[in-house]
């Protein structure tokens, strides 16, 4: 079987996604005419996610459940890239268990990568959300990687394996770190190159927004805003660590960077975000 005829591996990251996982998997079945193999990386699920995936897989043999004890997306990403995903595929796709790919999205991203040999990633565009227009403009302007759905060229994934590059466990901004891997070409001594990421305008993903106006979602909204702030501090530290030492120098745990770069844990006025930055720093300092 040639590289082009191998099924495309798809990583589906799921933590307690019983409400969304079936819709996600259904959307992936319609996202490509090329054969795919969905690897559902169920990390520390305590709801019915795993049971639902097992039931679904009975009638969809291209779906494989991988149960992971640690509830961490970065660790699940490492497991997929370095252990679960087969070698030799032309493309590898990554999505979250709470999103739905638009019809044909994987085919579109693969085609975009064929048309742009200089790029190693095709990013889909969000098609829903309260600030979807601004989200789309930001991705298009900055050649951004949307963590909800993106595809990597197989040769790039193989380079990650050969160089033994891992995401530090505890990393929240996985899409930002992927973008850095791409635009710094897995090196710490090269210039930022936006051409390594191409946005596939006709490939999209949808998701249900968290509303701050619904009492039942207040806790989820609060946690998301704090995590956004933690992510901001982590991204600064990751960038400092990568340049110039390279991605191989990243620690296995992102918490190691908190002690390495304590001077980056500063608060500046950002209106309401300032409160969440303060909460994020308090949370970070509680880890050491």
C-alpha positions as CSV (number, residue, x, y, z in Angstrom):
1,X,0.0,0.0,0.0
2,X,1.5,3.4,-1.0
3,X,1.6,6.5,1.2
4,X,-1.2,8.2,-0.8
5,X,-3.5,5.2,-0.4
6,X,-3.0,4.7,3.4
7,X,-5.9,5.9,5.6
8,X,-5.4,9.3,7.0
9,X,-5.0,9.1,10.8
10,X,-7.3,11.5,12.7
11,X,-6.7,12.4,16.4
12,X,-9.9,13.1,18.3
13,X,-9.1,14.6,21.7
14,X,-11.9,13.9,24.2
15,X,-12.3,14.6,27.9
16,X,-15.8,14.0,29.1
17,X,-17.4,14.6,25.7
18,X,-20.5,12.4,26.0
19,X,-22.7,15.2,24.7
20,X,-20.7,15.8,21.6
21,X,-18.5,12.9,20.6
22,X,-21.0,11.1,18.3
23,X,-21.8,14.3,16.4
24,X,-18.0,14.8,16.1
25,X,-17.4,11.3,14.7
26,X,-20.4,11.5,12.4
27,X,-19.0,14.7,10.9
28,X,-15.6,13.1,10.3
29,X,-17.2,10.3,8.4
30,X,-18.5,12.9,6.0
31,X,-15.3,15.0,6.0
32,X,-13.3,12.9,3.5
33,X,-13.8,10.6,0.6
34,X,-10.3,9.3,1.3
35,X,-10.2,6.5,3.9
36,X,-9.6,7.7,7.5
37,X,-8.8,6.1,10.8
38,X,-10.2,8.0,13.8
39,X,-8.2,7.6,17.0
40,X,-10.4,8.8,19.9
41,X,-7.9,9.8,22.7
42,X,-10.2,9.6,25.7
43,X,-8.2,11.2,28.5
44,X,-9.4,10.7,32.1
45,X,-13.1,10.5,31.0
46,X,-15.5,9.9,33.9
47,X,-18.7,10.1,31.9
48,X,-20.1,7.9,29.1
49,X,-17.6,9.0,26.4
50,X,-15.7,5.8,26.2
51,X,-18.9,3.6,26.2
52,X,-20.4,5.7,23.4
53,X,-17.2,5.4,21.3
54,X,-17.1,1.6,21.8
55,X,-20.8,1.3,20.7
56,X,-20.1,3.6,17.7
57,X,-17.0,1.6,16.7
58,X,-19.1,-1.6,16.4
59,X,-20.7,-0.2,13.2
60,X,-17.8,2.0,12.2
61,X,-14.6,0.0,12.1
62,X,-12.5,3.0,11.2
63,X,-13.0,4.3,14.8
64,X,-10.5,3.2,17.5
65,X,-10.8,4.1,21.2
66,X,-7.6,4.7,23.2
67,X,-8.2,5.2,26.9
68,X,-5.6,7.4,28.6
69,X,-5.5,7.8,32.4
70,X,-4.0,11.2,32.4
71,X,-6.4,14.1,31.7
72,X,-4.1,16.2,29.6
73,X,-4.5,17.2,26.0
74,X,-0.8,17.8,25.4
75,X,0.0,14.3,26.7
76,X,-2.7,12.8,24.5
77,X,-1.1,14.6,21.5
78,X,2.2,13.0,22.4
79,X,0.6,9.6,22.7
80,X,-1.0,10.0,19.2
81,X,2.0,11.3,17.4
82,X,4.7,9.1,19.0
83,X,2.7,5.9,19.8
84,X,-0.8,5.5,18.4
85,X,-0.7,6.9,14.9
86,X,0.8,4.6,12.2
87,X,3.8,5.8,10.2
88,X,3.8,6.5,6.5
89,X,0.5,8.4,6.0
90,X,0.6,11.4,3.7
91,X,-1.5,13.6,6.1
92,X,-2.4,13.5,9.8
93,X,-5.4,15.4,11.2
94,X,-6.2,16.7,14.6
95,X,-9.6,17.7,16.1
96,X,-11.4,18.2,19.4
97,X,-14.2,15.9,20.5
98,X,-16.6,18.8,21.0
99,X,-16.4,20.2,17.4
100,X,-18.0,19.1,14.1
101,X,-16.0,19.2,10.9
102,X,-17.8,20.6,7.8
103,X,-18.5,18.2,5.0
104,X,-15.3,17.5,2.9
105,X,-13.1,19.5,5.3
106,X,-10.3,16.9,5.4
107,X,-10.2,16.6,1.6
108,X,-10.0,20.3,1.3
109,X,-7.1,20.6,3.7
110,X,-5.3,17.8,1.9
111,X,-5.8,19.5,-1.4
112,X,-4.6,22.8,0.0
113,X,-1.4,21.1,1.2
114,X,-0.9,19.6,-2.3
115,X,-1.2,23.1,-3.8
116,X,1.2,24.7,-1.3
117,X,4.3,22.4,-1.1
118,X,6.1,25.0,1.1
119,X,3.5,24.6,3.8
120,X,3.4,21.8,6.4
121,X,0.0,22.6,7.9
122,X,-3.5,23.4,6.7
123,X,-5.8,25.0,9.2
124,X,-9.6,25.0,9.0
125,X,-11.7,28.0,9.9
126,X,-14.2,28.2,12.7
127,X,-17.7,28.5,11.4
128,X,-19.5,29.2,14.7
129,X,-19.0,31.0,18.0
130,X,-19.9,34.4,19.5
131,X,-16.8,36.1,18.0
132,X,-16.5,34.0,14.9
133,X,-15.8,36.9,12.5
134,X,-13.0,38.2,14.6
135,X,-11.6,34.6,15.1
136,X,-11.6,34.1,11.3
137,X,-9.9,37.4,10.6
138,X,-7.2,36.7,13.1
139,X,-6.4,33.2,11.7
140,X,-6.4,34.6,8.1
141,X,-4.2,37.6,9.0
142,X,-1.7,35.7,11.0
143,X,-1.7,32.3,9.2
144,X,-2.9,30.9,12.5
145,X,-3.5,27.3,13.4
146,X,-7.0,26.6,14.8
147,X,-6.7,23.9,17.4
148,X,-10.3,22.8,16.7
149,X,-9.3,21.2,13.3
150,X,-6.0,21.2,11.4
151,X,-3.9,18.9,9.3
152,X,-0.1,18.2,9.2
153,X,1.9,16.9,6.3
154,X,3.1,13.4,7.0
155,X,6.8,14.3,6.4
156,X,6.5,17.0,9.1
157,X,5.0,14.5,11.6
158,X,7.9,12.1,10.9
159,X,10.4,14.9,11.6
160,X,8.7,15.5,15.0
161,X,9.2,11.8,15.7
162,X,12.8,11.6,14.6
163,X,13.7,14.7,16.7
164,X,11.8,13.2,19.6
165,X,9.9,16.5,20.2
166,X,7.1,16.3,22.8
167,X,4.6,18.9,24.0
168,X,5.3,19.6,27.7
169,X,2.5,18.0,29.8
170,X,0.2,20.7,31.1
171,X,0.5,22.9,28.0
172,X,-2.8,24.6,27.4
173,X,-2.1,26.5,24.1
174,X,-1.4,23.4,22.0
175,X,-2.4,25.3,18.8
176,X,0.0,28.1,19.6
177,X,2.8,25.6,20.3
178,X,2.0,23.8,17.0
179,X,2.2,27.1,15.2
180,X,5.6,27.8,16.7
181,X,6.8,24.3,15.7
182,X,5.7,25.0,12.1
183,X,6.8,28.6,11.7
184,X,10.2,27.9,13.4
185,X,10.5,24.7,11.3
186,X,11.2,22.6,14.4
187,X,14.3,24.7,15.1
188,X,15.4,27.3,17.6
189,X,17.8,29.2,15.3
190,X,15.6,30.2,12.3
191,X,13.3,33.1,11.5
192,X,9.5,32.9,11.8
193,X,8.0,31.8,8.5
194,X,4.2,32.3,8.0
195,X,4.3,30.3,4.8
196,X,4.5,27.1,6.7
197,X,0.8,27.4,7.6
198,X,-1.9,27.8,5.0
199,X,-5.5,28.5,5.9
200,X,-8.0,26.3,4.1
201,X,-10.9,28.7,3.7
202,X,-13.4,26.1,2.5
203,X,-12.6,23.7,5.4
204,X,-14.4,24.5,8.7
205,X,-15.5,23.3,12.1
206,X,-18.4,24.2,14.3
207,X,-18.9,24.1,18.0
208,X,-21.4,25.1,20.7
209,X,-20.4,28.3,22.5
210,X,-20.2,28.7,26.2
211,X,-22.6,31.5,27.3
212,X,-21.7,33.6,30.3
213,X,-25.4,34.5,30.6
214,X,-26.5,31.0,31.5
215,X,-26.1,30.1,35.2
216,X,-25.5,26.4,34.4
217,X,-22.4,27.4,32.3
218,X,-20.9,30.0,34.7
219,X,-18.4,27.5,36.1
220,X,-17.3,26.4,32.7
221,X,-17.0,30.0,31.5
222,X,-14.9,31.0,34.6
223,X,-12.6,28.0,34.1
224,X,-12.1,28.8,30.4
225,X,-11.2,32.4,31.1
226,X,-8.7,31.5,33.7
227,X,-7.2,28.9,31.4
228,X,-6.9,31.5,28.6
229,X,-4.8,33.6,30.9
230,X,-2.6,30.7,32.0
231,X,-2.1,29.9,28.3
232,X,-0.9,33.5,27.7
233,X,1.8,33.1,30.4
234,X,2.8,29.7,29.2
235,X,3.2,30.9,25.6
236,X,5.6,33.6,26.7
237,X,7.7,31.0,28.6
238,X,7.6,28.5,25.8
239,X,8.8,31.1,23.3
240,X,11.6,32.0,25.6
241,X,12.7,28.4,26.0
242,X,12.5,27.5,22.3
243,X,14.7,30.4,21.1
244,X,17.5,29.6,20.7
245,X,17.7,26.1,22.3
246,X,15.2,24.4,20.1
247,X,12.1,22.3,20.7
248,X,14.1,19.3,21.9
249,X,15.1,21.4,25.0
250,X,11.5,21.8,26.1
251,X,10.8,20.2,29.5
252,X,8.5,17.2,29.9
253,X,6.3,19.2,32.2
254,X,5.3,22.8,31.4
255,X,5.4,23.6,35.2
256,X,9.2,23.5,35.0
257,X,9.0,26.7,33.0
258,X,7.3,28.5,35.9
259,X,10.4,28.3,38.0
260,X,12.7,29.0,35.1
261,X,11.0,32.3,34.1
262,X,9.3,33.7,37.2
263,X,9.9,37.3,35.9
264,X,7.3,36.7,33.2
265,X,4.5,36.3,35.8
266,X,3.5,39.9,35.8
267,X,0.1,41.6,35.6
268,X,-0.6,44.5,33.4
269,X,-4.0,46.3,33.0
270,X,-6.2,44.4,30.5
271,X,-9.6,45.5,31.7
272,X,-11.7,42.5,32.8
273,X,-8.9,40.1,31.7
274,X,-6.7,41.6,34.5
275,X,-8.8,39.7,37.0
276,X,-8.3,36.4,35.2
277,X,-4.6,37.1,34.9
278,X,-4.4,37.5,38.6
279,X,-6.3,34.3,39.2
280,X,-4.1,32.5,36.6
281,X,-0.9,33.6,38.4
282,X,-2.3,32.5,41.7
283,X,-3.1,29.1,40.2
284,X,0.4,28.8,38.6
285,X,2.1,29.7,41.9
286,X,0.1,27.1,43.7
287,X,1.9,24.4,41.7
288,X,5.3,25.1,43.3
